[in-house]
Amino acid sequence: MDVLFVNPDSSAKAYQGLAKVYSAIEPPTWALLLAESCRTKRFGVGILDCDAERLTLDQSVGRIQDTKPRLVVLVIYGQNPNSGTTSMIGALELAKGIKNAELNTKVCFVGSHISALPMDVLSHDCVDIVLLNEGVYALHNLLKSNLASDLHTIKGIGYKKSDVHNSVPVLNPPERIVPQERMDIDLPGYAWDLLPYNAKPLDLYRAHFWHAEFDHDKRTPFAAIYTSLGCNFGCNFCMINIINRTNNDDDINAADSRGMRFWSPEWVSREMRKLADMGVRTLRISDEMFFLNRKYYTPILQQAIDQDFGFNMWTYSRVDTVRRDALDLFKRAGVNWLALGVEAGNQLVRQEVSKGSFQEVNIREVCKIINDSDIKIISNYIFGFPEDTMETMQETLDLAMELNTEMANMYPCQALPGSPMYNIAKKNGWALPDSYEGYAFLSYESQPLPTKYISSADVLRFRDEAWQKYFTNPIYLNLVEQKFGALERKNIEDMTSIHLSRKILGD
């Protein structure tokens, strides 16, 4: 085997008691894309998903040893904005295990955190090579090489240059990302057939609890796909676009690398057909900005209707890109949930972190027209923006309680590596986590940013209390029971009984 793509498992530390039952287990999107891309170049490829199979460290190392790949690529991506950084928890543990076992293979890291801080990742003794940005072309050229003396010729990688006395991390000149005109060619699909399963394909993967209408029996099989990559916006708290990075300068962040690329509707339809034929009915469209450009989303949704895939789908939208006249098309195609980035209840706080790109709209009206189209809403809120006070965070919670959407995510603000806010934090000397686990929203060591007015501990305490207040609110629970049923209400009540321990709160 030329290359084994590995999805490490960081779930226990990232999600604490929620990992066993409540957190989603998503297919490793970028491992699937990279594997298929390399396979079409006639390289021997495989995927090891330690997360889905819940492998121990020893089991993971043993499986890699059995496979005997020339190159192990730890794929450090995730669908949540912080996943690239939090996935480093399990990735480094596994990389150390590989080195301790003295396996005859090179260890390579690729992903969003690596694109953000390549030299930092390369400084770890257990990491031989890093791929910058999405790594497609660098990976193709790496697999053509001898993985040793010719590493200096390969664009888009970092490696350790050895001399008589020491080993020095170096970055080669950057490599391009896949251009729009070659998306279907050089990222030709997903290697679904390489994923592990028990009885049927994709049954080790489970949808988000709410996506399955709070019914555990509806969560598998599950899949997630992109129809586009990237985002045209540059919000301060977001690092999504860092995988587009083609500049090695130290101060580059996601806002410098913004932009979108799209696969063709035919490509998307082909991948959806594969999933439908494998029995998948619960599907996430992972695009950051799916509900943005009707030129791209209209044919995709129309094909889903024409081919009657029967998916229960969810996707993202900004609150200022929702179009009333498109909602019927979304619903008929099977989009039953829209995720809205409400972010903050205070307009000044919101505009400060979105760099003025956020068009002010009536959020209440947007939610109403979505619900009137029989589409459910998951609203996303962030507590602890730099301008937040206890009063403005209360405004955000008050708005969440008023909107009372079918689901809500509540995040503490983190200066995620690769985001503009991370650079601002470093420049201003703001306190940042001293571990990868510290960037995980739900972890024991979670350490959000302090604001200009309140401490990290106060932000996290407010977030946890706000979440508990929302999901134990009788008005919310009555909504769930009315829309989904009494069992589903009980499932949520069971979830709220799980306590998250927090180090900075003295637990």
Buried (B, 14 or more C-beta within 10 A) or exposed (E): BBBBBBBBBBBBBBBBBBBEBBBBBBBBBBBBBBBBBBBBEEBBBBBBBBBBBBBEBEEBBBBBBEBEBBBBBBBBBBBBBBBBBBBBBBBBBBBBBBBEEEBEBBBBBBBBBBBBBBEBBBEBEBBBBBBBBBBBBBBBBBBEBEBEEEBEEBBBBBBBEEEEEEEEBBBBEBBEBBEEEBBBEBBBBBBBEBBBBEEEBBBBBBBBBBBBBBEBEBBBBBBBBBBBBBBEBBBBBBBBBBBBBBEBEEEBBBBBBBEBBBBBBEBBBBBBEBBBEBEBBBBBBBBBBBBBBEEBBBBBBBBBEEEEBEBBBBBBBBBBBBBEEBBEBBBEBBBBBBBBBBBBBBEEBBBBBBEEEBEEEEBEEBBEBBBEBEBBBBBBBBBBBBBBBEEBBBBBBEBBBEBBBBBBBBBBBBBBBBBBBBBBBEEEEBEBBEEBBBBBBBBBBBBBBBBEEBBBBBBBBBBBEBBBBBBEBEEBBEBBBEEBBEEBBBBBEEBEEEEBEBBBBEE
